[in-house]
């Protein structure tokens, strides 16, 4: 005897529905929801629909996939949900703001194993007139800053960039607490637990510079770079280059790229795979991967048939067909988005390398 969706008995036998790609799938059982959700891993729009208990039409899937891409593109980027609300993120990779104090933005993916690297492009900050326009008339400013603005002097934007766990304070600069480690633009200081050290071998940086950040989970060390060259104090021992770490024996945890800006600072994050300056003069044995590799690439269409096979063998054929069509539709959208990003990324890196008279063959 068949039963209705409410579980009450019915005397009328029900026929199996076969779906076209635009029809809704039947309600899913908890067991099938779990299995289908596992199959749809890597397809956030389809996975979210499955969690509601029914698969949407193909057209609805496409619309949901596009919306998901705006919220969570298939690349490592600055997280809107892990960024101080006073900051603004443009094109997922550029952060600006912090007009009334340092504020922080973290990336979507973190490092808990292996050795990784990313770089930041320091962009020009706002002009004096732009600062005056942005700041409220009743803003409480430090006496020196207030005097500079009154004289028409640009106090300059400032940055502190590095690595932070999720526990790092977003309403403070990187390096403010024990959960983050920062590289300061002024004097090239290294900063941790709000303790600043200027004489460790770092160099100051400014608009036009490219600063890099490497972390080794294995060695529990952090390295900073300016225009591709590792900073810090190195020694050559038995022909091997050693030392140079900005921080040794860092606390265990998952560390995310983190950028803090003040007084309208503008920083463009580049998580790879191509860099303006590939990190050079690394300590012996240290090989870093681009942070971009922390984000899994969209699944190719060729893998979807194998993915579908992971469903329970007795799954309704109509649902299997509808799910396969949904996954293919979302895969196509995600692959196109990823390829567009990679193309734009390559063009941006080439442009920045050419502006510095650097060879571009490394970015092809």
N, C-alpha and C positions, 0 to 999 in steps of 0.2 A: 504494500500500500504506500503510495507516495505521500509526502507531507508538504504543506505550504511553508513559506519562509518563516512563519510564526511558530511552526512546530505543531500545529493542530492537524488532525487527521482529515484527509480529503478522499472522497469516493471517486473522483475523476482522475484517471491516470494522466500524468504530465509527460509531454514529449520533450526530448532533449533539444535545446536550442542550438542552432549553428549560427555563429555570428559573422556578420560582415565587419570590415574594419571600422565602420562608423557606428556600430551598435554597441550598447552597453553589455558588459559581461555579467553573468549571474553573480549573486552575492556569494562571497567566499567563506568557507569554514575556517575556524581558527587555525587548524592544521595546515590548510592550504595557504592561508595568509602568511604563516611563518615560512613555509617552503618557498613561496613565490617571492617573498621579501628578500630571502637569501639569494635567490636567482637574480633579482633586480639590483643587487649591490653594484654601485657604480652608475646607476641610472636614477638619480634622485627624484625626478618628477614621477616616474612610474612607481618607484618604491613608496613614495608618499601616498599615491593613489591606492596602492594595495593595502596600506595600513588602514584605510577607511573602510575596507571590506568589499570593494568592488572596483573593477578596472574601468576607467573612463573610455569614451570613444577615441578613435585615432586622432581626430581633430582636436579634441580636448587635451590629449596627451601632448601634441605638438605645442599648443598654447602654453600648457604647464611647463614644458621643457624650456621654452624661450624665457618664461618668467623666472625659472630656476637659474638659468644662465646669468641673468642680470644680478641675481642675489649671490650666486656662487659659481663663478666661471671656472673652467677646468684647468686652472693654473694656480700657482702660489701667488697670493696677492695680499695687500693690507686688509685686515679684517675690520669691517664696519662695526661689528659687534664687540670687537676687542680694541676699540679706539676711543680715546676721550671725546666726549660729545662736542667739545669746543673746537676740535680739529675738523678739517675738511679733506676728504680723499677724492682725488680726480683720477679717472681712468684706472682705478684699482691699484695704482702703483705710486702716485704722487700725493704726499701729505703736506698740508700747509696750515698755518694758524698759530695758536698759542700766544695770542696778542697780550694776554694779561698774566702770563706765567707759563712755565714749561708744562706741556702735555704730551702724552705718549700714544703711539699707535704700534700694534704688534701685527705680525704676519699670521696667515691662516694655518701654516704648517710649522711644526717645531722639530728639533733634533733631540733624539734620545739615544742614538747609536750612530757610530761612524763619524766622519770628518767632513764638514760642509763649509761653503763659502758663499757670500753674496756681496754686492757692492752698492753704493749709493752715489748718486750724482747730486752734488750740491748746487742748487739753482739760485739765481739772484732773488733777494728778498724784496719787500715793498719799499717804495720811495717814502720820503718824509711826508709828503702830502697824502699818500695812501694810508700811512700809519695814522695820521691825524683824522682822516675820514672814517677809519674803522673803529678807532677808540672812542668810547662814549665821552661826552664832554665832562662828565663827573667821575671819570676813571681815576682811581687813586694810584699815582705813579711814584716811583722812587725819585727823590730830589734831583739826582744827576740826570736821569732819563727825562724828567720834566723840563729841566733846563736845556738839554740838548734839542728837544723838539721845539721849544720856544725860540731857540737861536736858528732853527732850520737845519740843524745838524742831524744826520742819519745815524742813530745809535747802532744800527746793524742788527740783523736777525742772528739767532744763535741756535746751535744744534748739539745734541748729545745722542750718540747712536751706538748700538751694540747688540747685546743679547739679554733676553729676559724670560723668566718663567711666567706662567699665568698669574702668579701671586704678586708680580711687580706692580707698583702703584701707577695707574694711568694718569693720575692727577699730579704727577711729579716727573722729573727727568729720569732717563735711563741712568742707573748707577746710584739712585737715591736710597735704595734699601738693599737688603742682603739678597734679594731675588733677581738683581740685574747688575750688569757690568757694562760700563759705558766709556766711550771715547769722545772727549770734549773738543769742540772747535778751537776754543781759546787755549793757547799754550800746548795743545795736543795732549792734555792731561788724561790720565786714566782715572775712572771714578767708580767706587764701590762703597756701599753703605754711607754715602754722602762724603766719603773721604777722598780728597783729590790729591793726586801725585803728579807733579810736573816733570820730574827728572828721570823718568823711566825709559826715555828714548823716543818718545812720541813727538810728532810735529803738528803744528796748528794747521787747520784747513779752512778754506773759504769758498765762496761761489766760484764755480769752474773746476774745482777739484773733484776727484773721484776717490772715495774712501772705501776700504774693503774690510770685511769681518769674517774671520775663520774661527771655527770651534772644533775641538777634537774631544769627542766623548770618551775615546779610549785613553787619551793622555790627560783628560780633564784640564785642558788649557784653552785659552782664548788668545787670538792674534789679531792685531790691527794693521791695516795697510793704508798708504797714501799714494795715489797714482800708481798702484801696482806693486810698490816696494814694501816689504815687511818692515815694520818699525820695531824698536826695542834694541836690546843689547845682545849681540851674538858673539860666539866664540867659535874658532875652528879647532877642533880636537881630532887628531889623527885623520885629517883630511875631511872631516865631517862637520857640517854647519849645525850648531846647536844653540839653544836659547831663544831669545826674542819674544817669549810669551808676555803678553800684557798682564795676564792673570794665570796663576798656577793653582792647582788643587781646587778648582771650582766645585761648588756643591753639586751633588747629583740631582738630576731633574731633566725635564724636557724644556729646551731653550728655543725661544722664538726670536727671529729678527725683530728688533725694536728700534723705533725712531722717535725721538722727542725734539720738539721745536719750540722756540720762544720768539715773540715779537714778529710774527709773520714769516718765520723761516719756511723755506720750501725745499723739500728733499724728494728726489725720485728714486725709488728702490728698483734695483735690477737683480732679480733672483736667478738669472741665467736662462738658458745654458750658455749664451755668449756674453762676453764681458768686454767693456772698454779696455780695461787693463786686467789681463790674466795675472793672478797672484804669482809673484816672483820671489826668489831668494827665501824659499821656505826652509824650515829646519830639515835636516836629513830624515828621510823616511816619511815625511808628512805629505800625503796626497789628498787633496780635497775635491769633493764633488759639488756641483752647483746646487743650491737650495731648491731650484726648480725640480730636481729629481725626487723631492719628497712628495710631490703630487703625482698620483697615478694618471697616466695618459688615458683618454677615452678609449673604451674597448672598440676594436675594429668590428665591422659588420660580419666578418668571416667567423668570429668567435661566438656569435649569438646562437647558432644551431646547437653548439656544444653546451652552451649555458642552459638552454631550454631543456636539454636532456636530464638536467638535475632535478626536474620536477618529479613528483611521485608518478609511477607508471600508470596508475588508474585515473590520472587527472583528466577531466572533461576535455575532449578534443577542441571544442569551441573556445574554451578558455586558453588552451595552449596556443592556438592560432592567434587569438586576440593579444595575448601577452607577447608573442614573438613579433607581431606587427608593431606593438607599442615600443618594444625595445629597439627595433630597427629604426623607427622614426626618431626616437630620442638620440640614438647613437649617431645618426646622420647629422642632427643639429649640433651635438656636442663636438663631433669631429670637425665640422666646418668652423665652429667657434675657435677651437684649439688651433687649427691651421691658420686662421686669420690672425690670431694672437702671435703665433710663431713668425709669420711673415712680417708683422708690424714690429715685433721685437728685433728681428734681424735688421730691418731698415733703421730703427732707432739707434742700435749699437753702431752700425756702419756710419751713420751721420755723426755720432759723437767721436768715433775714432778718426774720421776724416777731419773733423774740426781741430783735432790735436795732432794732425799730420802723422797718424799711426797707420800701419798697414791694415788693409781690410780683408786680406785673404783668409785670416783666421776666423772670420765670421761667415764664411760661405758654407 
